[in-house]
Amino acid sequence: MSISPETDPSKPADSAQPEQASSDAQKPASRDASPHHGKDARDARDARSPSRPRSRSSRDSGSYRDSRGGPVDGTIHIAATFNNTLSTFVDNQDNTQAWANAGEENRGAKRSTPYAASGVAKRLVQRVKDKNLRISRVNIVVKGAGRGSIDAFLKEIHRHFEICSIEDRTPLPHNGCRPPKKRRV
């Protein structure tokens, strides 16, 4: 039988209540020492409310999945080019489990359409389910500038999986190659 602090006769009744910090100690002395800016603000907020767990911001160390309530089951990589849409599902150990692309059903210019991208998502989901993988939470990594393909793909994926994060890894040049000369007409 466990004895709670309220019923324990050896402890005084005041020990069950946590000590409250005085509000005067939390007020800043000047504008420079204000706890409303930067890292000091987070520390000050944590000191004021010790019972409430601190939520993670994007600047904190740690992964996004920790703040969303549990580990993810895998990652879907999408490469949306102007001519095709490729997708790959990898597990947490980066082993490829399933893949699909728009060239399987469509030929020519139809591969780059949003309709083809939604077909890619449907085939990818079907192949993941055919392997009997228990997938419920995924991260999405996007690479490329497919016009509308990514939105159609994500809409279809969202019907079957919970999307934890979307990361854009589209390569951007730092003024790399010289552009072609101006066209004379």
Secondary structure, 3 states (H helix, E strand, C coil): CCCCCCCCCCCCHHHHCCCCCCHHHHCCCCCCCCCCCHHHHHHHHHHHCCCCCCCCCCCCCCCHHHHCCCCCCEEEEEEECCCCEEEEEECCCCCEEEEEEHHHCCCHHHHHCHHHHHHHHHHHHHHHHHCCCCCCEEEEEEECCCCCHHHHHHHHHHCCCEEEEEEECCCCCCCCCCCCCCCCC
